[in-house]
Amino acid sequence: MKRLIITATLSAMTALTALTTTVTAQDKDMELTNKQKALVAIAANEAKGNIEALKVALNEGLEQGLTVSEAKEALSQLYAYTGFPRSLNALGALQQVIKERKDSGLKVEEGKEADPLPKSYNALEQGTKVQSQLVGGQTFTYAFAPQTDYYLKAHLFGDIFARNNLSFADREIVTVSAISALPGCEPQLIAHVSGARNMGVSDNALKEIPQVLEANTLNAEAERLRGALGTVFCQAHTPVQTVDFSVWPKGEPNTAYARYFVGNSYLAQLEGGIANVTFEPGCRNNWHIHHKQVQVLICVAGRGWYQEWGKEAVAMTPGTIIAIPEGVKHWHGAAKDSWFQHLTYHKDVQEGASNEWLEAVSDSHYDSL
């Protein structure tokens, strides 16, 4: 019995020692693992309260080898950042996903739970050390609200961060991803980007997180994080206006017409012959002519441009409607600092109607707008 107690105590003390490890030179070149990419999408969707998207992210994470223990730990930690209601809802979603996967015979790896801590463990003392590491070795005291200072040190950084089924780096990836989904929390986001570096997250990995967010159609979240990264890395960042793809679908890459576009566009076919075209910032189509038909454009999100040959460009914002006369040479596309979506359809279509694609809109012409 004594041997078992000694072994358990040594294991717990080893875990505590790992809490104060420093970042090695090798860590600086590390990229996100597949598990960490899954945690990014899980944390951001938990913070948004998007349960359906969260379920998708959880399923993808479990497929990538994320364990139930790791997913549960991440969602439990997030109550400190997004509140108990979102955290509890997310844990409920995880339970549903686990049941559905088991019922379908899909992979569910339970994983290892956190090691128990010794009875002598001092959460306030250890949490103070962890918080000091997070803020770069400084001592931080929130004197305005001593009770909050205690909660941060003893509970968040003492109790929660002491659980060793997620690393410090994993925990900060989860935190950064979640705060990216919380508008108005930019100061905290900037602080945690800096803290993530102190906790072992490489600069390469941090720069990957916005890409993962965008891959999960979390564009506003990715843009918010890019702003914070620019601040921390002292790099210029031009804000980009994003659009909400849950309102008007982004669609699939517009590969069939990609040769007629500068930049990437996406196409979503709607009912009644209407299509929603999404342009990334700076994307525009070539000059072109619609023969024997009238094209109608209706801007529904973001900002863009429409221009007829020989005329001034017209700014398009939500609600702008343009009917393009038959036979008029023109182009349309996004502003350089905004995503852009417009609906399009054709009317007064005559027999033999066609599109004639012409030269690209030059960078010099586009940049002059």
BALUM-434593 format. One record per residue (C-alpha): x, y, z. Coordinates in steps of 0.1 Angstrom, whole numbers, padded with zeros to 4 digits, always signed. Layout:
% residues N
XYZ
...
//
This chain:
% residues 369
+0000+0000+0000
+0028+0024+0009
+0045+0017-0024
+0013+0025-0043
+0009+0058-0024
+0045+0067-0031
+0042+0058-0068
+0010+0079-0071
+0026+0108-0054
+0057+0107-0076
+0035+0106-0107
+0016+0136-0095
+0048+0155-0086
+0062+0147-0121
+0030+0162-0136
+0035+0193-0114
+0072+0196-0125
+0060+0195-0162
+0038+0226-0155
+0068+0249-0154
+0087+0236-0184
+0101+0262-0208
+0098+0264-0246
+0127+0248-0264
+0143+0259-0297
+0127+0230-0314
+0092+0240-0303
+0096+0273-0323
+0093+0253-0356
+0064+0231-0346
+0031+0232-0366
-0004+0223-0355
-0010+0186-0351
-0043+0171-0365
-0056+0169-0329
-0048+0206-0323
-0065+0216-0356
-0096+0197-0343
-0094+0216-0310
-0094+0249-0329
-0127+0242-0346
-0142+0226-0315
-0133+0256-0293
-0145+0283-0317
-0178+0266-0323
-0183+0261-0286
-0177+0298-0281
-0202+0307-0308
-0228+0283-0294
-0231+0266-0328
-0240+0231-0317
-0245+0216-0351
-0211+0228-0363
-0196+0217-0330
-0209+0182-0335
-0192+0181-0369
-0159+0193-0354
-0161+0168-0326
-0167+0140-0351
-0138+0151-0372
-0116+0154-0341
-0124+0119-0329
-0116+0106-0364
-0082+0123-0362
-0074+0105-0329
-0087+0131-0304
-0097+0112-0273
-0129+0117-0253
-0108+0127-0223
-0091+0155-0243
-0124+0167-0259
-0141+0167-0225
-0112+0185-0209
-0112+0213-0236
-0149+0219-0233
-0148+0219-0195
-0119+0244-0194
-0139+0267-0217
-0165+0274-0190
-0139+0298-0176
-0139+0318-0209
-0173+0313-0224
-0195+0305-0194
-0211+0274-0179
-0242+0275-0203
-0221+0271-0235
-0197+0247-0218
-0225+0225-0205
-0243+0226-0239
-0211+0216-0256
-0205+0187-0232
-0241+0175-0239
-0233+0176-0277
-0201+0156-0270
-0222+0129-0252
-0246+0128-0282
-0217+0124-0306
-0201+0096-0286
-0234+0077-0284
-0241+0081-0322
-0205+0070-0330
-0207+0039-0308
-0241+0030-0322
-0226+0032-0357
-0195+0013-0348
-0172+0043-0354
-0140+0049-0335
-0142+0063-0300
-0110+0064-0280
-0117+0072-0243
-0081+0083-0236
-0064+0088-0202
-0079+0109-0175
-0058+0135-0156
-0036+0121-0129
-0048+0128-0093
-0030+0156-0074
-0013+0150-0040
-0032+0161-0009
-0005+0186-0003
-0011+0204-0036
-0015+0242-0032
-0036+0254-0061
-0030+0291-0053
+0007+0287-0051
+0010+0266-0083
-0016+0287-0102
+0005+0319-0094
+0035+0302-0110
+0015+0291-0141
+0000+0326-0145
+0035+0341-0142
+0047+0318-0170
+0018+0327-0191
+0025+0365-0188
+0062+0360-0195
+0076+0356-0160
+0060+0386-0145
+0039+0388-0114
+0003+0398-0122
-0022+0409-0096
-0057+0421-0104
-0060+0444-0075
-0093+0460-0086
-0111+0427-0079
-0091+0405-0055
-0117+0378-0056
-0113+0375-0094
-0075+0375-0090
-0079+0345-0067
-0103+0327-0090
-0078+0331-0119
-0048+0319-0099
-0062+0292-0077
-0090+0278-0099
-0082+0284-0135
-0044+0283-0135
-0042+0262-0103
-0069+0236-0105
-0078+0234-0142
-0043+0238-0157
-0029+0212-0132
-0049+0185-0151
-0024+0169-0173
-0046+0153-0200
-0040+0185-0220
-0007+0203-0223
-0003+0240-0216
+0001+0245-0254
-0031+0227-0261
-0050+0247-0235
-0038+0280-0250
-0047+0269-0285
-0082+0261-0271
-0083+0295-0254
-0071+0315-0283
-0095+0298-0307
-0125+0304-0284
-0117+0341-0277
-0114+0346-0315
-0151+0338-0316
-0160+0364-0290
-0165+0399-0305
-0153+0427-0283
-0127+0406-0265
-0097+0417-0286
-0076+0428-0256
-0079+0393-0240
-0072+0377-0274
-0040+0397-0278
-0029+0388-0243
-0035+0351-0249
-0017+0351-0282
+0013+0363-0263
+0006+0338-0235
+0004+0310-0260
+0039+0317-0271
+0051+0315-0235
+0033+0282-0230
+0050+0265-0259
+0028+0273-0290
+0051+0281-0319
+0047+0312-0340
+0041+0289-0370
+0013+0271-0352
-0003+0304-0341
-0003+0316-0377
-0020+0283-0388
-0050+0288-0365
-0067+0314-0388
-0063+0290-0417
-0080+0263-0397
-0108+0287-0387
-0114+0297-0424
-0114+0260-0434
-0143+0257-0410
-0161+0287-0425
-0152+0308-0394
-0140+0338-0414
-0148+0366-0389
-0130+0346-0362
-0100+0341-0385
-0099+0379-0393
-0102+0388-0356
-0072+0365-0348
-0051+0379-0376
-0055+0413-0362
-0043+0401-0328
-0014+0383-0344
-0004+0414-0362
-0004+0433-0330
+0017+0407-0311
+0041+0402-0340
+0044+0439-0347
+0033+0433-0383
+0010+0455-0404
-0025+0441-0408
-0052+0456-0431
-0086+0447-0416
-0108+0427-0440
-0146+0428-0439
-0160+0393-0436
-0195+0379-0444
-0216+0354-0425
-0219+0323-0447
-0248+0310-0425
-0270+0337-0441
-0259+0333-0478
-0240+0301-0485
-0205+0303-0497
-0209+0274-0521
-0182+0254-0538
-0150+0267-0556
-0160+0281-0589
-0136+0259-0608
-0155+0258-0641
-0149+0296-0646
-0117+0300-0626
-0097+0310-0657
-0120+0340-0661
-0113+0353-0625
-0084+0369-0607
-0085+0353-0572
-0109+0328-0558
-0146+0327-0562
-0173+0303-0550
-0207+0294-0565
-0239+0283-0547
-0268+0275-0570
-0302+0285-0555
-0338+0280-0566
-0353+0296-0596
-0322+0299-0616
-0306+0323-0591
-0269+0318-0581
-0250+0333-0552
-0215+0342-0561
-0189+0347-0534
-0157+0366-0540
-0127+0366-0517
-0111+0401-0510
-0095+0413-0542
-0112+0388-0565
-0129+0400-0597
-0140+0385-0629
-0126+0395-0664
-0142+0421-0686
-0170+0403-0703
-0202+0408-0724
-0236+0391-0721
-0251+0388-0755
-0289+0386-0760
-0297+0386-0723
-0297+0410-0693
-0278+0401-0662
-0291+0413-0628
-0268+0416-0598
-0280+0420-0562
-0254+0426-0535
-0263+0407-0503
-0231+0409-0482
-0198+0426-0481
-0185+0453-0505
-0176+0451-0541
-0174+0469-0575
-0193+0470-0608
-0179+0488-0638
-0190+0493-0674
-0164+0500-0701
-0157+0538-0703
-0176+0546-0671
-0167+0551-0634
-0168+0521-0612
-0199+0518-0590
-0195+0506-0553
-0218+0477-0544
-0230+0472-0508
-0259+0451-0495
-0291+0462-0513
-0274+0475-0544
-0292+0462-0575
-0277+0465-0610
-0293+0454-0643
-0266+0451-0669
-0278+0459-0704
-0273+0434-0732
-0241+0438-0751
-0223+0461-0725
-0187+0453-0716
-0183+0452-0678
-0167+0434-0648
-0176+0430-0611
-0159+0417-0580
-0149+0423-0544
-0132+0453-0528
-0096+0446-0519
-0104+0446-0482
-0137+0428-0481
-0155+0396-0490
-0184+0401-0514
-0215+0382-0523
-0240+0389-0549
-0270+0371-0563
-0272+0369-0601
-0297+0358-0627
-0305+0366-0663
-0337+0380-0678
-0350+0389-0713
-0330+0359-0725
-0332+0355-0763
-0324+0325-0785
-0286+0322-0789
-0278+0340-0757
-0241+0337-0747
-0213+0351-0726
-0181+0365-0742
-0151+0365-0719
-0124+0391-0725
-0092+0404-0709
-0086+0404-0672
-0090+0436-0651
-0054+0447-0646
-0039+0451-0611
-0031+0488-0619
-0067+0495-0629
-0082+0477-0600
-0058+0492-0574
-0067+0527-0587
-0103+0523-0575
//
